[in-house]
Amino acid sequence: MSTVKVNAIRGVGASSDAITIHNTDGTSTLSSGSKLNNCSTDGTTNLTVSDGNLVIGTAGHGIDFSATSGTGSSELLHDYEQGTFTPTVIPSGSAGTISYTDQYGWYIRVGNCVSTWIMLNFTQSGTSGNLQVGSLPFTSSSSNHGDIGIFQCNDMENSWASNVGQFNAYLAASKTYMEFRGTKDNGAAVAYLDMQDMQFMRVQINYRTD
């Protein structure tokens, strides 16, 4: 096998070297303005992708920010995703029949943090138990201590007890569905929203996944 030893590579007609080869360790440096498959460097510390995407080829890898000071358990940004899902109403008791007029869900995931937006129009018959909304895009973290979200609707079939404040979405650990809990003002345990028809039910919740 033959070996070609050079200190630099320069294009024909170029006035400066495009690549410099370091004699001590064999590493190379792209000079300012040099391009490699639509990527360019300023010759010092910056790399620019002029067209196309930066593709992470192996799951679990990403952009490492550990050079910055911090006390977190991880500084690796290893996941980003956005999309849609179809949320479903899940009674905690009898399944009955649920009919949807609108059934929309959107989500964004950054690292292990998931943000979801939900809108439902539905009627029900023969159901029982508490109202739950499921089919979330990711299972909540096993170390989750309960994430709280915002809930609002235009019309509810039933009213709730006078000693219960605003209901909020509640997502427990290792779940793909949320419940709706209201705080009581008499020192008793929380109340759960029961199954009922709802128009323009809107939910927004942020939660952690593993």
C-alpha positions in Angstrom: 0.0 0.0 0.0 1.3 3.5 -0.9 0.9 6.4 1.4 0.6 10.0 0.3 1.9 12.5 2.8 0.8 16.2 2.4 0.7 19.3 4.6 -2.3 20.8 2.8 -4.7 20.4 -0.1 -5.4 23.3 -2.4 -7.6 23.4 -5.5 -6.2 24.1 -8.9 -6.3 27.8 -9.4 -7.0 28.5 -5.8 -5.0 31.1 -3.9 -5.2 29.4 -0.5 -5.3 25.9 1.1 -8.8 24.4 1.5 -7.6 21.8 4.0 -4.6 21.8 6.3 -3.1 18.6 7.5 -1.5 18.7 11.0 1.8 16.8 11.0 1.8 15.7 14.6 -1.6 13.9 14.8 -2.8 13.7 11.2 -6.0 15.6 11.9 -7.2 18.2 9.4 -8.7 21.7 9.5 -11.1 23.1 6.9 -10.2 26.7 6.1 -12.7 29.5 6.2 -15.3 29.2 3.4 -14.5 25.6 2.7 -17.5 23.4 2.0 -18.2 19.7 2.6 -21.6 18.4 1.4 -23.4 21.8 1.8 -21.5 22.5 5.1 -19.1 25.3 5.5 -16.7 26.4 8.3 -15.3 29.8 9.3 -12.0 28.1 9.9 -12.2 28.3 13.6 -15.2 27.2 15.6 -18.4 27.5 13.6 -20.0 25.1 11.1 -22.9 26.2 8.9 -25.3 23.8 7.1 -26.3 25.9 4.1 -28.9 23.4 2.9 -30.4 20.1 4.1 -30.7 18.8 7.7 -28.3 17.8 10.4 -29.3 14.2 10.9 -28.6 12.2 14.1 -28.1 8.7 12.8 -28.3 6.8 16.2 -31.1 7.0 18.7 -30.1 8.4 22.1 -27.5 10.8 20.6 -28.0 14.5 19.9 -26.5 17.9 20.7 -24.4 17.9 23.8 -24.4 21.2 25.8 -22.2 19.8 28.6 -19.6 22.5 27.9 -21.8 25.0 29.6 -21.9 25.0 33.4 -24.9 23.5 35.1 -26.2 21.2 37.8 -28.6 19.2 35.7 -28.5 15.4 35.3 -28.2 15.7 31.5 -27.3 18.4 29.0 -27.9 16.2 25.9 -30.7 17.3 23.6 -31.6 13.9 22.1 -35.2 14.2 20.9 -37.5 16.5 19.1 -40.9 15.6 17.6 -44.2 17.2 16.6 -47.3 15.7 15.3 -51.0 14.9 15.8 -52.9 12.2 17.8 -56.5 11.2 18.3 -57.6 11.7 21.9 -60.3 9.4 23.3 -62.8 9.6 26.2 -62.3 6.7 28.6 -64.9 6.3 31.3 -63.5 4.8 34.5 -66.7 2.6 34.9 -69.0 1.3 32.2 -67.7 2.0 28.6 -71.2 2.7 27.2 -71.3 4.5 23.8 -69.4 7.7 23.0 -70.0 9.6 19.8 -67.6 12.3 18.6 -68.2 15.4 16.6 -64.7 16.7 16.9 -61.6 14.8 18.1 -58.3 16.6 17.7 -54.9 16.4 19.4 -51.6 18.1 18.7 -48.2 17.6 20.5 -44.6 18.7 20.6 -41.9 16.8 22.4 -38.5 18.3 23.3 -36.2 15.9 25.1 -38.4 14.3 27.8 -40.9 17.2 27.9 -44.3 16.8 26.1 -46.8 19.6 25.4 -50.3 18.6 24.2 -53.4 20.4 23.1 -56.7 18.7 22.8 -60.2 19.6 21.6 -63.2 17.3 21.9 -66.9 17.5 21.1 -68.8 14.4 22.2 -71.9 12.8 23.5 -72.3 9.7 25.6 -74.9 7.2 26.7 -74.7 4.3 29.1 -71.3 5.3 30.6 -70.5 5.5 34.3 -67.6 6.6 36.5 -65.2 9.5 36.1 -64.3 11.3 32.9 -60.9 10.4 31.6 -59.1 11.5 28.3 -56.6 9.1 26.9 -54.5 8.0 23.9 -51.8 10.5 24.8 -48.8 10.3 22.4 -46.3 9.2 25.2 -46.6 7.5 28.5 -46.0 9.8 31.5 -42.8 9.4 33.4 -42.6 6.6 36.1 -41.1 9.2 38.4 -43.9 11.7 37.8 -45.6 13.1 40.9 -48.6 14.4 39.0 -48.7 17.0 36.2 -51.5 19.6 36.1 -53.1 21.0 33.0 -55.7 23.5 32.0 -59.3 22.4 31.2 -62.3 24.4 29.8 -65.5 23.6 27.9 -68.4 25.6 26.5 -71.2 23.4 27.8 -71.4 20.7 30.5 -74.3 18.3 30.9 -74.0 18.2 34.7 -73.0 20.7 37.3 -70.6 20.0 40.2 -70.9 20.4 43.9 -70.9 23.9 45.3 -67.9 23.1 47.5 -65.7 22.2 44.5 -63.5 24.7 42.8 -62.2 24.7 39.2 -61.5 21.3 37.8 -58.0 20.7 36.3 -56.5 18.0 34.2 -54.4 15.6 36.3 -51.9 13.1 34.8 -50.4 10.5 37.2 -47.2 8.5 36.8 -46.9 5.8 34.0 -50.2 6.8 32.4 -51.5 7.5 28.9 -54.7 9.1 30.1 -55.6 12.0 32.4 -58.3 12.6 34.9 -60.0 15.8 36.0 -59.7 16.7 39.7 -61.3 19.6 41.6 -60.2 21.0 44.9 -62.9 21.0 47.7 -63.1 23.9 50.1 -64.2 21.8 53.1 -60.9 20.1 53.7 -62.1 16.8 52.2 -60.3 14.9 49.4 -60.4 16.1 45.8 -63.5 15.5 43.6 -63.4 13.8 40.2 -65.4 15.0 37.2 -68.0 12.5 36.3 -68.9 11.2 32.8 -71.2 13.5 30.8 -71.7 15.1 27.5 -69.4 18.0 26.6 -69.1 20.6 23.9 -65.8 22.1 22.8 -63.8 20.5 25.6 -60.3 22.0 25.5 -57.3 20.7 27.4 -53.7 21.7 27.5 -51.2 19.8 29.6 -47.4 19.6 29.7 -45.8 16.5 31.2 -42.6 14.5 31.4 -42.0 11.1 29.8 -39.1 8.6 30.3 
